[in-house]
Amino acid sequence: MTPAHPESPQQYQRYCPDQPNVPISGAICAGRRRANYHLCHGCQFNDDETGSGSPWLSTVPRKQDEKPAMIEKIFKAYDIRATYPDMLDEEVAWKIGHATATFLRASLQGMDRSDPKAGTVVVGRDMRKSSPALCAAFIEGARSTGANVIDIGMTDTPQIYFAVNHLNCCGGVQTTASHNPAHYNGFKISGQKGVPIGSDTGLKDICAVAKNLARHETSTPGEVTQRDLSQEYKAFVRSFLETPRKLKIAVDASNGMAGRWVPILFGDVAEVELICINMEHDGEFVHEPNPLIEANLAQLRDQVRRSGADFGICFDGDADRLMVVDEHADIVSCDMITALLAPQFLARRSGAVVVYDLRSSRVVAEEIKKAGGIPKRERVGHAFMKKALSTSKGVFGGELSGHFYFQDNFYCDSGMLALVHLLNTFTRLQKPLSELIAPLRRYSQSGERNFENEDKDGTIQHLAEVYADAKVDFLDGITVECENWWFNVRKSNTEPLLRLNLEAESKELLEEKFTEVAKLLGTAVDH
């Protein structure tokens, strides 16, 4: 059921830098530029940069009266993110700061509003060159509402969640573009207790205020104070670390915030030898700070092979997630890490809920049940994962993207705590990572594959009809479960794409069923 595409063959003669042999359409190209795809900058087909014009995107320079529409574009599903300074500059940051503080202070629940801390916002920033200026402008905007601000400086994103709870504030904001290239920046916003603020829980409201604001002075600005929480944060993270056995760990900080905080948090653990690469954090990247892209793990894998490390870790830019390679430098998917760690939590809290995202292997639910836990399958995205973990009082959660969530971390994700629990697991189980993972690799997986499709909803409905005899649900896109294989198809929020994950009991069945389902999805795009 591949929809007819209105574009001519000539309009497919453009290519993404990461797939030079796969032609894509102008619509896909434009969709990626709208979504701030990480390889658009400098691409010869980027009409916005070349000024060649496009039927899908305007190349007219930004005008003052276009700013409301421009501001709206930089608000994503879970955060605020754009290129600096053309889309996100200090003026826009001020407006977002004002709107965010207004929203957070109005959303107070269960706090004494007369307590000065109740209306205080915690703010931090990552290492990007634009972060100091954008963070300062955000703080100025927040203070213009009368809100007090605590600036905790250059930090990883999980420390924001810690600070909001440790200081009992109304919310926290990290200035970061996470895994995006150096010319991007943005803001991640959390409410009370570190609860994520997404499009359905406040970002739309913040956007509505920000896009209609004019920057202005105020006669009673809030106060700003600097606070160094490094010792308190270190004590918190280290409180979960058991005395480890002697281990050698390779760490790729991706020139991000792990370069600052891994040495602070773990540098004096005598039993652990850290072999660190890309620790400089000055806003320049040796490779993009996105560990989900296999090419970005090349340095780490080489270091593991040369050093004989027990395993390797690659953090993303703001250190809220990570990817793992074993002692042979083989990549370990994050659903396997979830399946490995879940029993360690359930050994102490039998009968607890463990949350996992619905793209994960069946082995995750099987291992949770085997360990006496209750598996809870959830939509993709940290806002959904955190809410599901909190609502169910779950003990642990894992997402295929490398986010790991912990009840004892205010139900929030943390790359640093994920490393702690990996160290604990190695100490308890006394086996190489490859041996621990081998029994979990009992199914064959396709990985996430993408298909160009202009009728996403129609195609999902057609899949439901084709596989009506199977178990079907629509928690996130469509999931079809058969006895010895299953698949999930989700819609891209920003592009005309469908994303397929398929798993089967054998490699042969995987290939057969992948071919069967792929025919129904559209044109394969290697992205």
N, C-alpha and C positions, 0 to 999 in steps of 0.2 A: 504493500500500500504506500508506495513512494509518491508523494504529491508532485504534480507537475510544477516545475519551477519556471517562473516567467522570464528568467534571464537568458540571454543568448549564450552560446558556447564561448564567445569572446569575453564575456563578463566573468568567466571562470579562470581567466589567465592571470591570476595573481596568487601569490604563495606566502605562507607564514614563514618567518625565519627558522622555526623549529621543525618544519615539514616541507622542505624545498621540492619534494617530488609529488606533492598532493595539491592540485589546484583547488582554490576555494573561490566562492562567489563574492561579489561586491557587498552583498548583504551580510555575509558572515564576517568579512573584513570590517565593515562598519560596526557590526555588533560587538566585535572584540575591542574596537577603539572606544565605544561607549562604555564598555565594562572595564576599561583601563587594563587590558590584557598586557602582561608583563613584557612582551617582545614588540609592541607597536612602536615604541620610541625609536626613531632612526630608521624605521623600515621604509623601503623605497615605495611601498604601496600605501603609506600613510598620507592620505590626501590632505589631512589637516596640517601636516608639517610641510608638505611640498607645495601647498597652495594650488593644486591642480583641479580642485573641485570634485564633488561627488554628489550623485543623486540621493545619497542617504544621509550625509552629514554636511552641515554648512561650514564653509571655511572663512566666513566673514569674521574679522577681528571682533573681539568682545566689546560691547558697548555698555555704558553704565546701566541703561534700562534693561539690559539682558541679564543682569546679575541675579535677579530672583530665579529665573529659569536655570541659570548656571549653578546656583547654590543647590537647587533641587536635584540636579544630576549627581552631585557628589555624595549624597546620602544613599548608602547601600542598605541591604537587608539587615546587617548586623553592626555596621560601623559607618564612619565617614572617611572617604578615601578619594584622593585625586592627585593629579600632577601639580607640582609647585614650580613657579608661582602663577602659572596661567589659569588654573582652575581654583586652586586653594592658596590664598595669600593672607597677609596679616589682617587686612580689613575683614575678610570672610571669617577668619579665626576669631576675631573680636565678636562678631555677630553670633557665632556659634557658642562662644563662651557665655555671652549674655543669655542666650536662649536656653542653654543647658542648665545654668545655675537657676534660672527662673523655674524650669521644669522640676529640677531635683528638689528644690526647697518647697515647691507646691505639692510634692508627692510624699512628704513626710508621713510616716505611719508609726504609731507606737512610740514616738520620741517626744520628749519635753521641748516644745518649741521655744521656751525661754532659755534653754541651755544653748550657749553660744556655739557649741560643737554641732548641734542639731542642724544648723544651716551652713555648715562648713563643707567645702568641697576639697577633696584631695586631688592634686594634679602632679603628674610625672611626665617624663619624655624619654624617647629613645635617643640613639646616637646620630641620627641623620643630621646633615648640615643645616637643614631648614628647621629642625625641631626647636632650638632655643627661641628663635623669633616667633614661630607659630605658638609655642607654649606661652610665651610672655604676652602675646596679643590675646590669647584665650583667657589667661588670668585677668588681664585688664577688663575684658568683657564681663567675666564672671563677677568681678568686684563692683562693676557698675550697677549691679542689682542690689548691692548691699551685702552680698555674701562674703564671708571670710574664706580665704584659700590657704591651704597648707601645701607648699611646694616641696615634694620629696626628691626632686632632682632627677638625675639620669638613672633610670631603673628599668627592670623587666616588667612586663605587663602584670604577671601574677602578684607582684608586690603591691600593685594598686588595690587588688582585692584584699590582701592582708591589711593594708593601711586603712581602708574604709572600715573594716571590722575592728582593728586594733585601736583606732582613734574614735570609733563610734560616730562617723560622719554620715552625711546624707547621700553621699555618692563620691565617685572617683572618675578621673579622666586621664587616659594615657595618650600622649601625642606620639603616634606611630603609624606606619603603613605596613607593619608586620612583615610579610614575606615579599612585598613588592620591591621593584628596583629603586635605586637611590633618589631619582627625581620625583618619587611619590612621597606623600605624607598624609596624615589624617588623624582621627581621634576615635578611641574606643571608650565608650561611656558605660559606667555601671551605676546602679542605684544603691539603696541601702543594702547592707550585708553582701555587697558585691554582685547583686542580681543584674544580669546583662540588660541593657536598654537596646532593644531592636526596633525594627520598623513598626511592629505591632504593639510595642510596649513603651513607646515614647519618642522614637526618632522622628516619626512623622510630625508629632507635635512640636518638637524642637526645630525641625526644618521649617514648619509653617511660621514660627516666630522669626527665625533667623533671616529668611528671605525677604521679610517685610520691614526689617530694622534699618535704621540709619545710625551710624556710629555717633555717640554723643557723650558729653561729659556729665558727671553726676556730683552733687554736692556732698554726698555721704557714702563714699566708696567703702567697701569692706576692707579688712586688713589682710595682708599676705605675710606669712611666716615661712621660713625655710626649716625643714626638719630632716635630719639624717636618721633613717630607721634601719640602717644596715645591721647593727648589733641585734636589735629586736627581731628583725627578719631572719637573720642567721640562726638565732636561737630557736625560732619557730620551725624553720626547715630542718635543722639538725635534731630537733626533738623526735623526729620520726626515724632517724637513722640508727639502726642497730649496729653494734660493733662489727664491722665487715671483716671477712677473710681477706687475705692479701690478693689484690686485684690490680690489673693494669688496664686502664680505660683510655681509649682515644676519643677526644672531644673536638668536634668542629663547631666553633661558635658562629660561623657564617658572617664574621665581622659584625655581629650584632650584640645584643645585650648580655648574652651568655659570656662574651669575652670579658665583661666587667664582673659578673656575678658568680660564675663558676669558681674562679680563684678565691673570692671572698667567702663563699659558702663551703667549699670543699678543699681548698688549698692546704689546710692543716690536718686533713684526715690521713694519719700516718700510714695506714694499711693500703691506701689507694694511691697508685701512681697515675697521675694525669699526664697524658701526652696530648698537648693542646696545639691546635692549628687555627689560623684565621681568628686570632683573639683580638687583634687591633679593632677598635670600635670608634672610628673617626668619620664615619659616613661614606667610606669607600668600600666596595665589595669586590673581593677576588672572584667569587661566584655569587649569583643572586641568592638571597637568604631564604630560599624556598626548598626545604629538604624533600618535598614530594616529587620534585623533578630528579630523575635518576642521575642525570649528568652532574648535578650539584653534589652528589655523594662520591664522586670520583676521587677527590683528595683524601677523604676519610677512609675509603676502602683501601687505597694505596698505603695509607699510614698504618692501618690495622695489619695488613700483610707484612709490611716491613718491620713493624715493632713487636709482632706477636701479642697484640693486645687481646684481652679476654672478650671484649666487644667494643663497638664504636657507637657514638651518639652524634647526631647532627641536629642542632637547634635551628629554629627559624629566627627571623630578625629580632622579634621582641621576646623570644624565649618562653612563649607559652605552649609550644609544642615541639616535638622531636621525632626523629626517625632513628631506627636502630639497625646496625649490621652485626652479624655474629663474628666469631673468631676466624672464620674463613673469608670474611668480608662479603658474605652473602646478605642481601637486604631481607630484613624480616618485616613483613607487613604488620600494620598496627593492630589488625584484628587478632593476629597471632599473639601479640603482646598483651592484648586484653584478655585472651584466653589463658595466657600464662600467669598473669598477675591476679586474676579474679579469685582463684582458690586460696591465695595467700591472705586476702582480706576475709574471705568466708571462713577460714580456719579459726578466726577470732570472733566472727559474728555470724554464726550459722543461721540460715534462714533469711538473711538479708537480701535486698534487691541489688542486682548489678545491671546497669543500663548500658546498652550498646546500640550503635547506629545500624539501621536496617540494611546497609550494604555489606555488613560483616558476614563472614563465613558461618555456616551452621554450627561449626565446631565451637563457637563462642557460647551459644545457648547450651550446647551439650555439656561443655566443661563447667558452666555455672551450675547446672542441675546436678551434675556428678559430685560437685563440691558442697551440695546442700543449699544452694542459693536459689533465688528466684530471678530468672532472666527477664529483663524488660526491654523490648525492642522499641526504638524511638526514631523520629525524623532526624535527618541530617542537619547539623548546625548547632553551634554551642548554646544558643538561646534555648533551643528545645531540649538539649541534653541536660543542661543545668536545671531547668525547670523540672524535668522528669526525675532527676536524681533527688532534688529537694522535696518534691511532692511525695515521693515514695519513701523518703528517708533512706535512700539507697546508700550503700557503703562505698561504691566505686563505679566508674563509668569509663568507657573507652570509645573513641571515634576513629574511623579509618584514616582521617586526615592527620592523626598524630596528637590530638588533644586527649588528655587523660584527666578525669575528674575525681575528686576525693571528698567524701563526707567531712573529714576532719580538716579540710581546707575551705570551709564555708560553702561546700558543694561546687567549688570553682575548679578550673583547670590549672595545671602548673607543670611546666617542663622540668623544673628543679625537683619537685616532689616525685615526678615520674622516674627521674634518675635515682632518687633515694630508694624507691621501692624496687627498682631493678637491682640495685646493690644488695638490698635485703634479701631478695629472692635468690640471687647467686650465693649468698652466704648460707642460706638455709638448705638449698637443694644440692650444692656441691657438685654441679655438673656443668660442662660447657653449654653455651647457649644453643648451639646447633643440636645437641642431644635433647635439650629441653623442648625445642620447637618441633623436632622431627615427628613425634607422635601426633602433633596437632595438624600436620599437613596431610590430612587424610581425604581431602577433596581437591578437585581441580578448579581453578578460578580463572576467569577471563581478565580480571582487572577492569577498571572503568574505561569504557570505550564510548566514543561520541559519534553522533549521526546528525547530519544536517536535515532539518525537517521544518517546513513552514506551517504544518498543521499538527502541532504537538498534542493538543487536546483530542483531536479527531483520531490520531494514531493510538493514543492511550485507550480510547474507547474501543477501537478496533481490536486491540490486543485483548481486552476484556472479553470480547465476543469470541475471538479465536480460541482462547483458553478458558472458556466458560466451565468446562468440566474439572478444572483444577481449583485449588484454593486461591482465591483472589482477594486482595485488599488494596486500599487506596490511601494508606497512611502518608506516603510521600511518593507521588507519582503512582505507579502500579507495581505491585509485587505478585508474582505468579509462582505458586509452590506446587511441585509435583513430587512423587515419591522419591525419585533419585536425582532430581535436579530442580533448580529454581532460578528465577531472575527478577531483577528490579529495573524499571525504566523510570527515570526522573526527568523533569523539564529543567533546562537552564533558565535562570531568572532573567538573564540579560541577553541571550543569544538565541537564534532559531536552531537550537540543538536539543537532542534527547541523549541522555546518558544511560548506558546499559552496564549493569553488573550481572554476571551469570556464573553459576557454580554447578558442578555435576560430580557424580561419584567416580567418574573416570575421565581420562584425557580424551578418549574416543567419543564418549557421550558429550563432553563439553564442546568439542569441535562440531559435532552433528547439530546440537541444539543452538549453538551460537550462530551457525549458518542459517538455521531455520528462523530464528528470531530477527537476525540482522536484516533479512529480506523485507521485513515489515516496517523497518524504522527509517529508511531514507539512505542518504549518501554518507558513507563512512568518512569521518574526519579524524585524522590522527592528532588529536589535541586533548 
